Amino acid sequence: MASSKEYVDYIVDQASDAGTVACKKMFGEYGLYCDGVFIAMVCDDQLFCKVTEQGRETVRDAGKEEMLAPPYEGAKPIFLIEDVEDREFLSALFRATTLELKNSVQKQKK
């Protein structure tokens, strides 16, 4: 089952305080970018976010349960975010994940 554009737009709106959040259709599902960094995907109307240490801290600080699941068959498990209604949490998670991924890319380039 493919994800609905309406659900993806809702996620983008919910996380908009994190920075410039955009979506791109990929293989019938959607990739999510924050400030140009690929950080998450929506598969079967479920939000999956890349795992980072800052993301783990954000999940713990928000009192959320850390849930890992593969977004599609054969993929490695990543964060499955069920509480997409919590705008502050979602923005904080996207911000933290983006920052860590940006920093890791910059370190690799040096």
C-alpha positions as CSV (number, residue, x, y, z in Angstrom):
1,M,0.0,0.0,0.0
2,A,1.5,3.4,-1.0
3,S,1.4,6.4,1.3
4,S,-1.1,9.2,0.8
5,K,0.2,12.6,-0.2
6,E,-2.1,14.1,2.4
7,Y,-0.4,12.2,5.2
8,V,3.0,13.2,3.9
9,D,1.9,16.8,3.7
10,Y,0.7,16.6,7.3
11,I,4.1,15.3,8.5
12,V,5.9,18.0,6.6
13,D,3.6,20.6,8.3
14,Q,4.0,19.1,11.7
15,A,7.9,19.2,11.5
16,S,8.1,22.6,9.9
17,D,9.7,24.2,12.9
18,A,12.7,22.0,12.3
19,G,13.8,23.9,9.2
20,T,13.0,23.6,5.6
21,V,11.2,20.2,5.4
22,A,10.4,18.8,2.0
23,C,9.3,15.5,0.5
24,K,10.2,13.7,-2.6
25,K,8.3,10.8,-4.1
26,M,10.5,7.7,-4.2
27,F,9.4,4.2,-5.5
28,G,5.8,4.8,-4.6
29,E,6.6,6.1,-1.1
30,Y,8.2,9.4,0.1
31,G,11.6,10.5,1.3
32,L,11.7,13.5,3.7
33,Y,14.5,16.1,3.7
34,C,15.2,18.7,6.3
35,D,17.5,21.6,5.1
36,G,18.5,19.4,2.2
37,V,19.5,16.4,4.2
38,F,17.6,13.0,3.7
39,I,16.5,12.1,7.2
40,A,13.2,10.2,7.1
41,M,10.7,8.3,4.9
42,V,7.1,7.6,4.9
43,C,6.1,4.1,3.9
44,D,2.6,2.7,4.1
45,D,1.5,5.9,5.9
46,Q,4.0,5.4,8.7
47,L,6.9,7.7,9.5
48,F,10.4,6.3,9.8
49,C,13.4,8.4,10.8
50,K,17.1,7.6,10.6
51,V,18.7,6.6,13.8
52,T,21.3,9.0,15.3
53,E,22.6,9.4,18.8
54,Q,21.0,12.9,19.0
55,G,17.7,11.4,17.8
56,R,17.9,8.8,20.6
57,E,18.4,11.5,23.2
58,T,15.5,13.5,21.7
59,V,13.2,10.4,21.9
60,R,14.3,9.8,25.6
61,D,14.0,13.5,26.6
62,A,10.5,13.5,25.2
63,G,9.6,10.5,27.2
64,K,8.8,8.5,24.1
65,E,9.4,4.8,23.7
66,E,12.2,4.0,21.2
67,M,10.7,1.8,18.5
68,L,12.8,0.4,15.7
69,A,11.3,-1.3,12.6
70,P,12.3,-1.7,9.0
71,P,10.4,0.7,6.6
72,Y,10.3,-2.0,3.9
73,E,11.3,-5.6,3.5
74,G,15.0,-6.1,3.6
75,A,15.8,-2.7,5.2
76,K,17.6,-2.3,8.4
77,P,15.4,-1.2,11.4
78,I,15.2,2.6,12.0
79,F,13.0,4.7,14.2
80,L,9.2,4.2,13.7
81,I,7.6,7.4,14.9
82,E,4.0,6.8,15.9
83,D,3.3,10.1,17.7
84,V,3.2,12.4,14.7
85,E,0.6,14.7,16.4
86,D,3.3,16.0,18.8
87,R,4.6,18.9,16.7
88,E,7.3,19.9,19.2
89,F,8.7,16.4,19.5
90,L,8.7,15.8,15.7
91,S,10.4,19.1,15.0
92,A,13.0,18.5,17.7
93,L,13.7,15.0,16.3
94,F,14.0,16.3,12.8
95,R,16.3,19.1,13.9
96,A,18.6,16.8,16.0
97,T,18.8,14.2,13.2
98,T,19.5,16.8,10.6
99,L,22.3,18.4,12.6
100,E,24.0,15.1,13.4
101,L,23.8,13.9,9.8
102,K,25.1,17.2,8.5
103,N,28.0,17.1,10.9
104,S,28.9,13.5,9.9
105,V,28.9,14.4,6.2
106,Q,31.2,17.4,6.9
107,K,33.6,15.2,8.9
108,Q,33.7,12.6,6.1
109,K,34.6,15.3,3.5
110,K,37.6,16.5,5.5
